[in-house]
Amino acid sequence: MSTKPDSQARSAQPDMAACIELYRCPKCRERLLSQDGSLACARCAALYPIVDGVPVLIAESQSVFRLADFTGRRDTFFAREPLLRRLVYAVLPDMSKNRVAPANYRLFSTLLFENAERPRVLILGGSILGTGMQEFRAQSQIEFIDSDVAFGPLTKLVCDAHDLPFEDGSIDGVVAQAVLEHVSDPYRVCAEIHRVLKPKGLVYAETPFLQPAHSTPYDFHRFTHIGYRRVFRSFGVIGMGPVGGPGQALGHLWEHFLSCFFTARPLRALMLVFARITGFWLKYLDGFLNKRKAAMHGAFGLFILARRNEKPLTDREVVDECRAYD
């Protein structure tokens, strides 16, 4: 579920003027007006800065982030890895392999075009390009809005997913790849996704299950397949399954297990090298394991592709639906 930047993904971005018409105050959802290099709410008079052309629409009283974090260009989420660690990661085999994202994005885009000629898609955590998203992002007919709580090569909007700064029913699709583990209240975020989506709007998400903590301190949650379905209970499932399976989960846990024996960075780096060399092959077993229902119970991560419903499932309906995966 790792991501890599791709500057070419900027091609299908809306311009600033069009976005200002689309944006709403994250506090009261009123329209925003341009005012001296900032955006001001027409109702509550809240003022939101624009930093290097990127609007920062954060409701401070409702968020773990502050406007000063962004005006001061502080690293709010992605801390830059030390040079030695980046060099080590560059030459070692990867422990992860996302087998499902490209096909899932193809289906996602096909379904989008069934409802709109030029669909508008909001990317949460979109400062860099998501894994398997290259083909999807190459479609110029789709209007992408790349949002994040960090500045990056693709960031066009800084916002907190708990308070999405958009009008009700204004978005055709939402992507939340490797996002929900990093939010303090995933139910509130999913409610916001539901609110901004059009009646037949789509959501695609990938979220960890058996995966060590990362990007701390902003790593809050892990989800079983039943818990995952409950988070998205206001959506009808089109597809749900493992992203990385038990093999990938075992590989990452093996790496983390070995690193826990040491505190000195050189020794931890040696353990990283040893773990990658001895465990990278485990991810290839998932090509076989993910075809089995039991993979859902030991997956590295899960995906869901779903359509907005008007009525949420009850907990009993969630449990009954998830029996199909047992």
C-alpha positions as CSV (number, residue, x, y, z in Angstrom):
1,M,0.0,0.0,0.0
2,S,3.0,2.2,-0.5
3,T,2.9,5.2,-2.8
4,K,5.2,6.9,-5.2
5,P,5.1,10.5,-6.6
6,D,4.4,11.0,-10.3
7,S,4.4,14.6,-11.6
8,Q,2.5,13.6,-14.7
9,A,-0.6,13.1,-12.6
10,R,-1.2,16.9,-12.5
11,S,-2.7,16.8,-16.0
12,A,-6.4,16.5,-15.0
13,Q,-6.5,19.2,-12.3
14,P,-9.3,21.8,-12.1
15,D,-8.1,25.4,-12.1
16,M,-8.2,27.6,-9.0
17,A,-11.2,29.7,-10.1
18,A,-13.3,26.6,-10.6
19,C,-12.2,25.2,-7.3
20,I,-13.1,28.3,-5.4
21,E,-16.7,27.9,-6.7
22,L,-16.6,24.3,-5.4
23,Y,-15.1,24.8,-2.0
24,R,-17.1,25.5,1.1
25,C,-16.2,26.6,4.6
26,P,-15.3,23.5,6.7
27,K,-17.0,25.0,9.7
28,C,-20.4,26.1,8.4
29,R,-20.3,25.0,4.7
30,E,-21.0,28.5,3.3
31,R,-19.4,29.7,0.1
32,L,-15.9,31.1,0.3
33,L,-14.7,34.4,-1.2
34,S,-11.3,35.6,-2.3
35,Q,-9.8,38.1,0.1
36,D,-6.3,39.5,0.1
37,G,-4.6,36.2,-0.9
38,S,-6.8,34.1,1.4
39,L,-10.3,32.6,1.3
40,A,-13.0,34.0,3.6
41,C,-16.3,32.5,4.7
42,A,-19.3,34.6,3.7
43,R,-21.2,33.6,6.8
44,C,-18.9,33.0,9.8
45,A,-16.0,35.2,8.6
46,A,-13.4,32.4,9.1
47,L,-10.3,33.2,7.1
48,Y,-8.3,30.4,5.4
49,P,-4.8,31.0,4.0
50,I,-3.5,30.1,0.5
51,V,0.1,28.8,0.7
52,D,2.0,28.6,-2.6
53,G,-1.3,28.5,-4.5
54,V,-2.8,25.7,-2.2
55,P,-5.9,26.6,-0.1
56,V,-5.6,25.5,3.5
57,L,-9.2,24.7,4.5
58,I,-8.8,23.5,8.1
59,A,-11.3,24.1,10.8
60,E,-8.8,24.4,13.7
61,S,-11.4,23.9,16.5
62,Q,-12.4,20.5,15.0
63,S,-9.0,19.2,13.8
64,V,-5.7,17.9,15.2
65,F,-4.0,20.3,12.7
66,R,-3.5,24.1,12.9
67,L,-3.4,26.6,10.2
68,A,0.0,27.7,11.5
69,D,1.3,24.2,10.7
70,F,0.8,25.0,7.0
71,T,1.6,28.7,6.8
72,G,4.9,27.7,8.6
73,R,5.4,24.9,6.1
74,R,5.9,22.4,9.0
75,D,6.1,18.7,8.1
76,T,2.6,17.8,9.2
77,F,2.5,14.2,8.2
78,F,5.4,12.8,6.1
79,A,8.7,13.1,7.9
80,R,11.6,12.8,5.5
81,E,13.5,9.5,6.0
82,P,17.2,9.8,6.8
83,L,19.5,9.5,3.8
84,L,21.0,6.1,4.8
85,R,17.5,4.6,5.3
86,R,16.4,5.8,1.9
87,L,19.4,4.3,0.3
88,V,18.9,1.0,2.0
89,Y,15.2,0.9,1.0
90,A,16.2,1.8,-2.6
91,V,18.4,-1.3,-3.1
92,L,16.5,-3.9,-1.0
93,P,13.6,-5.9,-2.4
94,D,10.2,-4.6,-1.4
95,M,8.1,-6.5,1.1
96,S,4.8,-5.2,-0.4
97,K,3.0,-6.0,-3.7
98,N,-0.4,-4.5,-4.4
99,R,-2.1,-7.0,-6.8
100,V,-5.5,-5.5,-6.9
101,A,-5.3,-1.7,-7.3
102,P,-4.9,-1.4,-11.1
103,A,-7.9,-3.6,-11.8
104,N,-10.0,-2.0,-9.1
105,Y,-9.2,1.5,-10.5
106,R,-10.3,0.3,-14.0
107,L,-13.6,-0.9,-12.6
108,F,-14.0,2.3,-10.5
109,S,-13.5,4.5,-13.6
110,T,-15.9,2.4,-15.7
111,L,-18.6,2.9,-13.1
112,L,-17.8,6.6,-12.8
113,F,-18.5,7.1,-16.5
114,E,-21.8,5.3,-16.2
115,N,-23.1,8.3,-14.1
116,A,-21.2,11.3,-15.6
117,E,-19.4,12.3,-18.8
118,R,-16.8,14.2,-16.8
119,P,-16.8,12.8,-13.3
120,R,-15.2,14.7,-10.4
121,V,-13.1,12.6,-8.1
122,L,-11.8,13.7,-4.7
123,I,-8.5,12.1,-3.7
124,L,-7.9,11.9,0.1
125,G,-4.3,11.6,1.0
126,G,-3.4,12.7,-2.5
127,S,-0.2,14.6,-2.1
128,I,1.6,11.8,-3.9
129,L,0.3,9.2,-6.4
130,G,-1.3,6.1,-5.0
131,T,0.0,2.6,-5.9
132,G,-1.6,1.3,-9.1
133,M,-3.2,4.6,-9.9
134,Q,-1.1,5.5,-13.0
135,E,-3.6,4.3,-15.6
136,F,-6.5,5.8,-13.7
137,R,-4.9,9.2,-13.3
138,A,-4.0,9.3,-17.1
139,Q,-7.7,9.8,-17.9
140,S,-8.2,13.4,-18.9
141,Q,-12.0,13.2,-18.8
142,I,-11.9,12.8,-15.0
143,E,-11.5,16.0,-12.9
144,F,-9.2,15.1,-10.0
145,I,-9.0,17.1,-6.7
146,D,-5.9,16.1,-4.8
147,S,-6.3,16.8,-1.1
148,D,-4.1,16.0,1.9
149,V,-2.9,17.2,5.2
150,A,0.6,17.5,3.8
151,F,2.2,19.5,1.0
152,G,3.5,17.3,-1.8
153,P,4.0,17.2,-5.5
154,L,0.3,16.7,-6.2
155,T,-1.4,18.6,-3.4
156,K,-4.0,21.0,-4.7
157,L,-6.0,21.4,-1.4
158,V,-5.1,21.0,2.2
159,C,-8.1,19.8,4.2
160,D,-9.0,17.5,7.1
161,A,-11.2,14.5,5.9
162,H,-13.3,14.9,9.1
163,D,-14.7,18.2,7.7
164,L,-14.6,18.1,3.9
165,P,-14.9,21.6,2.5
166,F,-17.4,20.7,-0.3
167,E,-21.1,21.1,-0.9
168,D,-23.5,18.2,-0.3
169,G,-23.7,15.9,-3.3
170,S,-21.0,17.6,-5.3
171,I,-18.5,14.8,-5.9
172,D,-18.9,11.7,-8.2
173,G,-16.2,9.6,-6.6
174,V,-13.8,9.6,-3.6
175,V,-10.5,7.7,-3.2
176,A,-9.1,7.0,0.2
177,Q,-6.1,4.8,-0.4
178,A,-4.1,4.2,2.9
179,V,-6.0,7.0,4.7
180,L,-8.6,5.7,7.2
181,E,-5.9,4.3,9.5
182,H,-4.6,7.8,9.9
183,V,-7.8,9.6,10.9
184,S,-9.0,9.8,14.5
185,D,-12.6,9.1,13.7
186,P,-13.1,6.9,10.6
187,Y,-16.9,6.8,11.0
188,R,-17.0,10.6,10.8
189,V,-14.8,10.6,7.8
190,C,-17.0,8.0,6.0
191,A,-20.1,10.1,6.9
192,E,-18.4,13.1,5.3
193,I,-17.6,11.0,2.2
194,H,-21.2,10.0,2.1
195,R,-22.4,13.6,2.4
196,V,-20.3,15.0,-0.4
197,L,-21.0,12.2,-2.8
198,K,-23.8,12.4,-5.4
199,P,-26.7,9.9,-5.0
200,K,-24.9,7.2,-7.1
201,G,-21.4,8.3,-6.0
202,L,-18.6,5.8,-5.6
203,V,-15.9,5.3,-3.0
204,Y,-12.7,3.3,-3.3
205,A,-10.6,2.7,-0.2
206,E,-7.6,0.6,0.9
207,T,-6.8,0.3,4.6
208,P,-4.4,-1.9,6.7
209,F,-5.4,-4.8,8.9
210,L,-2.3,-6.9,10.0
211,Q,0.3,-4.2,9.5
212,P,2.7,-2.6,12.0
213,A,2.2,1.1,12.9
214,H,3.6,3.6,10.5
215,S,3.6,7.4,10.0
216,T,3.1,7.8,13.8
217,P,1.7,9.6,15.7
218,Y,-1.0,9.7,13.1
219,D,-1.8,6.0,13.0
220,F,-5.0,5.2,14.8
221,H,-6.8,2.1,13.5
222,R,-6.8,-1.3,12.0
223,F,-9.8,-3.1,10.6
224,T,-11.1,-6.7,10.3
225,H,-13.3,-7.3,7.3
226,I,-16.4,-7.1,9.5
227,G,-15.2,-3.9,11.1
228,Y,-14.4,-2.5,7.7
229,R,-17.8,-3.3,6.3
230,R,-19.4,-1.6,9.4
231,V,-17.4,1.6,8.7
232,F,-18.9,1.6,5.2
233,R,-22.3,0.5,6.2
234,S,-23.9,3.5,4.4
235,F,-22.6,2.1,1.1
236,G,-23.5,-0.9,-1.0
237,V,-20.5,-3.1,-1.7
238,I,-19.4,-3.7,-5.3
239,G,-16.2,-5.5,-4.2
240,M,-14.2,-6.1,-1.1
241,G,-11.1,-8.3,-0.4
242,P,-7.4,-8.4,0.5
243,V,-5.0,-5.9,-0.8
244,G,-1.9,-7.7,0.5
245,G,-2.7,-11.2,1.9
246,P,-1.3,-13.3,4.8
247,G,2.1,-13.7,3.1
248,Q,2.7,-10.0,2.9
249,A,1.4,-9.5,6.5
250,L,3.9,-12.2,7.7
251,G,6.8,-10.5,5.9
252,H,6.2,-7.1,7.4
253,L,5.7,-8.6,10.9
254,W,8.9,-10.5,10.5
255,E,10.7,-7.3,9.6
256,H,9.2,-5.5,12.6
257,F,9.8,-8.4,14.9
258,L,13.6,-8.4,14.1
259,S,13.9,-4.6,14.4
260,C,12.5,-4.7,18.0
261,F,15.6,-6.4,19.3
262,F,17.8,-3.4,18.9
263,T,17.6,0.4,19.6
264,A,20.9,1.4,17.9
265,R,20.2,2.6,14.3
266,P,23.1,0.7,12.7
267,L,21.9,-2.6,14.2
268,R,18.3,-1.9,13.3
269,A,19.5,-1.2,9.7
270,L,21.3,-4.5,9.6
271,M,18.1,-6.3,10.8
272,L,16.1,-4.5,8.1
273,V,18.6,-5.8,5.4
274,F,18.4,-9.3,6.9
275,A,14.6,-9.3,7.1
276,R,14.1,-8.0,3.5
277,I,16.5,-10.6,2.1
278,T,15.0,-13.5,4.0
279,G,11.3,-12.4,3.9
280,F,10.6,-10.5,0.6
281,W,9.5,-13.7,-1.2
282,L,6.5,-14.2,1.2
283,K,4.4,-11.6,-0.7
284,Y,4.4,-13.9,-3.8
285,L,2.4,-16.5,-1.9
286,D,-0.5,-14.2,-1.8
287,G,-1.2,-14.8,-5.5
288,F,-2.4,-18.2,-4.3
289,L,-3.6,-17.4,-0.8
290,N,-5.8,-14.5,-1.7
291,K,-8.1,-16.8,-3.7
292,R,-9.1,-18.4,-0.4
293,K,-11.8,-17.0,1.9
294,A,-9.5,-17.4,4.9
295,A,-7.2,-14.7,3.5
296,M,-9.6,-12.0,4.6
297,H,-8.9,-13.0,8.3
298,G,-5.2,-12.6,8.0
299,A,-4.8,-10.0,5.3
300,F,-2.1,-7.3,5.3
301,G,-4.8,-4.8,4.2
302,L,-8.3,-4.7,2.7
303,F,-10.0,-2.8,-0.1
304,I,-13.6,-1.8,-0.7
305,L,-15.3,-0.5,-3.7
306,A,-18.8,0.7,-2.9
307,R,-21.7,2.9,-4.0
308,R,-23.5,5.4,-1.9
309,N,-26.8,4.2,-0.3
310,E,-29.5,6.3,1.3
311,K,-30.1,3.9,4.2
312,P,-27.3,2.4,6.3
313,L,-27.1,-1.2,7.2
314,T,-27.9,-2.3,10.8
315,D,-25.3,-4.1,12.7
316,R,-27.2,-7.4,12.2
317,E,-27.2,-6.8,8.5
318,V,-23.5,-6.1,8.5
319,V,-22.8,-9.4,10.3
320,D,-25.2,-11.4,8.0
321,E,-23.6,-9.9,4.9
322,C,-20.1,-10.7,6.1
323,R,-20.9,-14.4,6.7
324,A,-20.2,-14.8,3.0
325,Y,-16.5,-14.2,3.7
326,D,-16.3,-16.9,6.4
